[in-house]
Amino acid sequence: MQVDKYSASLSTLESEELESTALSADVYLRLLAIYLYENKLANAKLLWMRIPNNLKEQSKELVQLNQLNLALQHNRFADFFKHIRYDWSADIRPIIDDLLCKQREELFTLTASAYVSIYEQNLMEMAQMSAEELQLYTADWTRERDGDRPILLPKVKEAAPRLANDDQLLKLTEFVSFLEN
């Protein structure tokens, strides 16, 4: 997925919010969905506080998006995946689909780096997935059994090479000396 996939839309919607006095719920929906996709949770929270109460009462989708925001803010993956299962409107459906893919990828990356092994049932409950869906996402993970319970052993990803502290210190020193001259 592209990092700046929705940046143009975001700029347009933010400008529209600043310039207009009365916005429709659709504008707030798209803006809130993009904030969630870009992981700008503080912006999403502040937007929720700015949305007029009558729009919140009229639009169940706005309330549902706020539930997603709250789940993300509190790092509750199970709640997030439960609340994202909703019949979204065609306007924000592509953004929500991208958000779902992004959060699933983050969940499996986090699980692979944090756990040596995890019960398949626990991961299914956390990701709110069926056994078949989980099988697709964890195809390269090793499977074992603990009695009658399947266990998943995540595939460890190689860490990105880091610069040595001495190299970083040298770059910082060169930068400071450049600024001083």
Steps between C-alpha positions, in 0.01 A plus 500: 500500500613848427587727787349811338200321353241734650709813564340702217151405618595582856624849406184568301272384781689697765478813286130439447449466875683828566317696233147370543262574782260209455644170379320180420562178687669359187788747527552413865479129418772516236719725713468275805563185295816649345627609842457143621673359192796735546513418872433863598297399802531832681367682193213249481417556866502877459288474185247289689475776759439761226225308322159646583288279726208492258724339233626246753142407585397473133798299373559154643815477286657793684436326831644176360814682379541649845483149645788405269693805615447414867611141442816618322577757769479235771682233294205262512538300180207269573265797544635662185444190288154451652393859427642507147253228398230742399310577181696813400376742234658497155673836567724373776506126424838514316660692787361254755624204294850653488482569875403137566792369292742737669386408852509128428853532367597695813339239726688212339829692494458588867404142587800361311740732681345465847420130524704184462174306477130573528194281513314513171169557682640804684620657176166427330317675784735797492478541121129408484576261214384155405746210500513511119581873490765458766651212303550735202670770707725261691587257221876541556477449879587163653215301651525269800254347743467522877279201561195580292567876473686630193792734568648745249870581498546832321766536237759744630567784259849631459558832667597791282869582525571785738780746499751459777492760775843626393374563146199689630718706734735585213211617281361709785842657563542584132153656491563713811835618369335587167235707681762678711699610193 
